[in-house]
Structure formats: structure tokens, C-alpha cells
Amino acid sequence: MVKGKSDKNMEGLKKILHSLNVISNKLFGKIIAKIDELDPSENTRQRVISAVILVPLAVYAICFSQSLFFFITIAITILMTAEWLDLTKSAQDQKKWRLIGLAYIAIPMYCVLKLRLQQDTNILLWMFAVIWTTDIFAFFSGKTFGGVKLAPQISPNKTWTGLIGGVFASMIIGFLSAFMFRGGVFFFVFFSALLAIIEQASDLLESKFKRTFGVKDSGNIIPGHGGILDRLDGLMLSAPFVLFLITFFSDKF
């Protein structure tokens, strides 16, 4: 009797897992199809697939494994340093650029580790949620509506429409995040919007570096994204800003 009941439970579990697999495949297929309508390039498809793999890993490390988070952060720091050394190998004033690279990489990575050491991991989740949401909505708002270029000489694909779409989406994240902290709705809506603007400025800063060195991507380690510096460009100014916030407005978190 017990064996028969166990077999039935296993069959039921298999059916549930199969149904979830079918639903997720259909949903993912629809998302890819919609993305193809907006931007049919293989690069965009690769970006989505990379994000689907990397984002859950990042969320798991933030919420459940400090040691994994530290390992990933150290590995990323090493890879970014290697990319920066490769970017600057032909620079005229190589020593100056390598010192700039040291600060550009070390400061935000220190801030990220410091944020992970906070008792409340929701702070990091909020920061990454704003960064990811801003990036996604800025990209698709710009692709959908077009409009005036934000900084054509630095990043010709960015538009003011994309920036507005990203900032608006970040304000929604801020509204939702207010229920996890003590700061209230206005505080988190305002600072989420400000963080979104800083994230986009950080993105432009990395684009400026690439223009200076005459390259399109900092590397090719992540399909659809390029290098680690390309993927984490928005983090470089955002992490120090968030550490500043929790230092001077600790009662809001």
C-alpha cells in the first residue's frame, strides 16, 4: 500500500513538473518572440538567455550564500581587472590609465562587499532590482519609441525616451521596495529614480572609456553582453551611491 501510494505521488509530481516545464517553455518562447519583434538581432536574444541564467544565480548568492557571493565578487574583480589591462595595453599614458582602472574597479567592488555584509540583504536586492529594471526598460523604451539621442558621441543607441522609461520603471521598484524598509514611499521612489539616473550615467562612463580606447566591447565572456565590465557598467557608480545612502540615511533602511 505504501509503495503504491508513493508511486502515485511520484506520478503526480512528474505531471506537475511536466506541466510547469510546458508553461515555462511557452512563456519563454512568447518573451523571445516579442523581443524579436522589437529587435530581431541575435545579440539581443543572447542577452536575454544570459540574463535568465545569471540573474537567479546572483539573487541566490545575495539572499542565501555569503560565501558564494564573495567568491563571485572576487572572481568578477579579477576578470574586470584583466579586461581593463587588455583595454589599456595600447594607451599612451598607460600608468595613468591603470591607476584610473584600479579606482574604477576597486571602489565599487569594495562597496558591493560592504553592502553584502549588512544584516539586511534586501538593500542589495533593491540596488540590483533598480539597476536591472532601469537597463531593461531603458533598452526596450528606446527601441520601441526612439527619439532624441541621449549622448550620441558616447553611446549612439541611448535615447532620452529610454532614460525616461528606465527612470519611470525604477520608481515602481522604489514604490514596492518602500514596504521592505523604514524610509517610506517618497524616500524610495525619489532615490530609486536618482539611482536609475546614476546607473545610466555609469553606463555612459564605461561607454566613454571604450570610445577612448577604440573598442566596442570590453571582452566577450558573456554572450550578448560582451565583457564583465560591459555587463556591470551600471554598478560602478551605483554601488558607491547606495553605500553612501545607507551610511547617511541608515534609519531609512
C-alpha positions in Angstrom: 0.0 0.0 0.0 2.8 2.4 0.9 4.7 1.6 -2.3 1.6 2.1 -4.4 0.8 5.5 -2.7 4.5 6.5 -3.2 4.3 5.6 -6.9 1.1 7.7 -7.3 2.8 10.7 -5.5 5.8 10.4 -7.9 3.5 10.2 -10.9 1.6 13.3 -9.7 4.9 15.1 -9.1 6.1 14.2 -12.6 2.9 15.5 -14.1 3.2 18.8 -12.2 6.8 19.2 -13.2 5.9 18.4 -16.9 3.1 21.0 -16.8 5.4 23.6 -15.3 8.0 22.8 -18.0 5.5 23.2 -20.8 4.2 26.5 -19.3 7.7 27.9 -18.8 8.7 26.9 -22.3 5.6 28.6 -23.8 6.2 31.7 -21.7 9.9 31.9 -22.6 9.0 31.4 -26.3 6.5 34.2 -26.2 9.0 36.5 -24.5 11.7 35.7 -27.1 9.1 36.2 -29.9 8.2 39.7 -28.5 11.8 40.6 -28.2 12.4 39.5 -31.8 9.6 41.9 -32.9 11.4 44.8 -31.2 14.9 43.8 -32.0 15.4 40.7 -34.2 19.2 40.6 -33.7 20.9 37.5 -32.4 22.7 39.7 -29.9 19.5 40.7 -28.1 18.4 37.1 -27.9 21.7 36.1 -26.4 21.4 38.9 -23.8 18.0 37.6 -22.6 19.3 34.0 -22.3 22.4 35.1 -20.4 20.2 37.2 -18.0 17.9 34.2 -17.4 20.9 32.2 -16.3 22.9 34.8 -14.4 20.1 36.7 -12.5 18.8 33.7 -10.5 22.5 32.9 -9.5 23.0 36.5 -8.4 19.8 36.5 -6.4 20.6 33.2 -4.7 24.1 34.5 -3.7 22.7 37.7 -2.4 19.9 36.1 -0.3 21.3 32.7 0.8 25.1 32.4 0.4 27.5 35.0 1.6 30.5 32.7 0.7 29.2 32.2 -2.8 28.6 36.0 -3.2 32.2 36.7 -2.0 33.6 34.1 -4.4 31.7 35.5 -7.3 32.7 39.1 -6.5 36.4 38.2 -6.2 36.2 36.3 -9.5 34.5 39.2 -11.2 37.0 41.6 -9.8 39.9 39.5 -11.3 38.1 39.3 -14.7 37.4 43.0 -14.8 41.0 43.8 -14.0 42.1 41.5 -16.8 39.7 43.3 -19.2 40.9 46.7 -18.1 44.6 45.7 -18.6 43.7 44.5 -22.1 41.8 47.7 -22.9 44.7 49.9 -21.8 47.6 47.9 -23.2 47.9 50.3 -26.2 47.1 53.5 -24.2 49.7 56.3 -24.5 49.8 57.1 -20.8 49.4 53.5 -19.6 50.4 54.1 -16.0 47.7 56.8 -15.6 45.0 54.7 -17.1 45.9 51.7 -14.9 45.7 53.8 -11.8 42.3 55.0 -13.0 41.3 51.4 -13.6 42.4 50.5 -10.1 40.0 53.0 -8.6 37.3 52.4 -11.2 37.1 48.7 -10.2 38.3 48.5 -6.6 35.9 51.2 -5.2 32.6 49.7 -6.4 33.7 46.1 -5.6 34.6 47.2 -2.1 31.2 48.9 -1.8 29.4 45.7 -3.1 31.1 43.5 -0.5 30.4 46.1 2.2 26.7 46.1 1.2 26.6 42.3 1.4 27.9 42.4 4.9 24.8 44.3 6.0 22.3 42.3 8.0 19.5 43.2 5.6 20.3 41.7 2.2 17.2 43.5 0.9 19.4 46.6 0.4 21.4 44.7 -2.2 18.3 43.3 -3.8 16.8 46.8 -4.1 20.0 48.1 -5.7 20.2 45.3 -8.2 16.5 45.4 -8.9 16.7 49.1 -9.8 19.8 48.6 -12.0 18.3 45.6 -13.9 14.9 47.2 -14.3 16.4 50.5 -15.5 18.6 48.7 -18.0 15.7 46.6 -19.3 13.1 49.4 -19.6 15.6 51.9 -21.0 16.6 49.4 -23.7 13.1 48.5 -24.8 11.6 52.0 -24.3 14.4 53.3 -26.6 13.8 50.5 -29.1 10.1 51.0 -29.1 9.7 54.8 -29.2 13.1 56.0 -30.4 13.5 59.8 -30.1 16.3 62.2 -29.4 19.7 60.6 -28.7 20.9 61.0 -25.1 24.7 61.1 -25.8 25.3 60.3 -29.5 29.0 60.8 -29.4 29.4 58.4 -26.5 26.6 55.9 -26.9 24.7 56.3 -30.2 21.9 53.8 -29.2 20.8 55.6 -26.0 17.8 57.9 -26.1 16.1 60.3 -23.8 13.0 58.2 -24.2 14.9 55.2 -23.0 16.2 57.1 -19.9 12.7 58.3 -19.1 11.3 54.7 -19.4 14.1 53.4 -17.2 13.6 56.0 -14.5 9.8 55.5 -14.5 10.3 51.7 -14.1 12.8 52.3 -11.3 10.2 54.4 -9.5 7.8 51.5 -9.5 10.6 49.4 -7.9 11.1 52.1 -5.4 7.3 52.1 -4.5 7.4 48.3 -4.0 10.7 48.5 -2.1 9.2 51.0 0.4 7.3 48.2 2.0 10.5 46.3 2.9 12.2 49.3 4.6 11.5 52.1 7.1 12.1 55.0 4.7 8.6 55.4 3.3 7.3 55.6 -0.2 8.5 59.1 -1.1 12.1 58.4 0.0 12.4 55.2 -2.0 10.6 56.4 -5.1 12.8 59.5 -5.2 16.1 57.7 -4.5 15.2 54.8 -6.9 14.8 57.4 -9.6 18.0 59.1 -8.7 19.8 55.7 -8.6 18.4 55.0 -12.1 19.9 58.2 -13.4 23.3 57.4 -11.7 23.1 53.9 -13.2 22.7 55.3 -16.7 25.5 57.8 -16.1 27.7 54.9 -15.0 26.8 53.1 -18.2 27.8 56.1 -20.3 31.1 56.4 -18.4 32.0 52.9 -19.4 31.0 53.7 -23.0 33.2 56.7 -22.8 36.2 54.6 -21.8 35.5 52.2 -24.6 35.3 55.1 -27.1 38.6 56.4 -25.8 40.3 53.0 -26.4 38.5 52.4 -29.7 36.7 49.2 -28.8 33.1 48.1 -29.0 33.1 45.7 -26.0 35.4 45.2 -23.0 35.5 41.5 -23.7 33.4 38.6 -25.0 33.0 36.3 -22.0 29.2 36.8 -21.7 27.1 36.0 -24.9 25.2 39.1 -26.0 26.8 41.4 -23.4 30.5 41.4 -24.2 32.7 41.5 -21.2 32.2 41.7 -17.4 32.8 45.5 -17.5 30.0 45.7 -20.1 27.6 43.8 -18.0 28.3 45.5 -14.7 28.8 49.1 -16.1 25.8 50.4 -14.3 27.1 49.1 -11.0 30.3 51.1 -10.9 28.8 54.3 -9.7 25.6 52.8 -8.3 27.3 50.7 -5.5 29.2 53.7 -4.0 26.0 55.8 -4.1 24.0 53.1 -2.3 26.7 52.7 0.3 26.6 56.5 0.8 22.8 56.3 1.3 22.9 53.6 3.9 25.7 55.4 5.7 24.0 58.8 6.0 20.3 57.6 6.0 20.7 54.4 8.0 17.4 55.0 9.7 15.6 54.7 6.4 16.8 51.1 5.8 
